[in-house]
Amino acid sequence: MNSHPLSWALPGQRLKIVAIPKKQTRMRLLSLGFVPGTKCTLLWKRAGAVIVGRDSDRIAIGPSLAEQILVEEAKSA
């Protein structure tokens, strides 16, 4: 599958985090439980900023951070 930045995804899309290249970004998201392999749903998007959800957790991510998170469409179970 092809990966792309989180900021390119569409609302309602089920995603899997593939990579977080920058160490500082990876550590920040690790503390929130969003790591490579995590499946989530893009809930809201505006001007590059997004809100993603996983289970009952929600996280707001600004445009510059969303550009650094590589995702791919999650396979349906």
C-alpha positions in Angstrom: 0.0 0.0 0.0 1.0 3.6 -0.5 1.6 5.8 2.5 0.9 9.5 2.6 0.8 12.3 5.2 -2.2 12.3 7.6 -3.1 15.8 6.4 -4.0 14.2 3.0 -6.6 11.8 4.4 -10.3 12.3 4.2 -12.8 12.6 7.1 -14.3 9.2 7.9 -11.3 7.3 6.5 -10.0 4.4 8.6 -6.2 4.7 8.8 -3.1 2.9 10.1 -0.1 4.9 11.2 2.8 3.6 9.2 5.7 5.9 10.3 6.5 9.0 12.2 10.0 10.0 10.8 10.9 12.8 13.3 12.0 11.5 16.7 10.5 14.4 18.7 7.1 13.9 17.0 7.2 10.2 17.5 8.0 10.6 21.2 5.1 13.1 21.6 2.6 10.7 19.9 4.0 7.7 21.7 3.0 9.3 25.1 -0.5 9.7 23.7 -0.7 6.0 22.5 -0.5 6.9 18.8 2.4 4.9 17.4 3.2 3.1 14.1 0.7 0.3 13.7 -2.1 2.1 15.5 -5.5 2.1 13.6 -7.6 5.2 13.9 -10.3 7.2 12.1 -10.0 10.7 10.8 -13.0 12.4 12.4 -12.5 16.1 11.3 -10.3 18.1 9.0 -9.9 21.8 8.3 -7.0 23.7 6.7 -4.6 20.7 7.4 -5.5 20.4 11.1 -7.2 17.1 12.0 -8.9 15.3 14.8 -8.4 11.5 14.9 -10.0 9.0 17.1 -9.0 5.6 18.4 -11.5 3.7 20.5 -12.8 6.4 22.9 -9.7 8.6 22.6 -9.6 11.7 20.5 -6.6 13.8 19.6 -6.3 17.1 17.7 -3.3 17.5 15.5 -2.1 20.7 13.9 -1.2 21.0 10.2 2.6 20.8 10.6 2.4 17.7 12.8 -0.2 16.1 10.5 2.3 16.5 7.6 4.9 14.4 9.6 2.7 11.4 10.3 2.6 8.8 7.5 -0.6 6.7 7.2 -2.2 4.3 4.8 -5.8 3.1 4.5 -6.5 0.4 7.1 -7.7 -2.9 5.9 -11.2 -3.9 7.0 -11.3 -6.7 9.5 
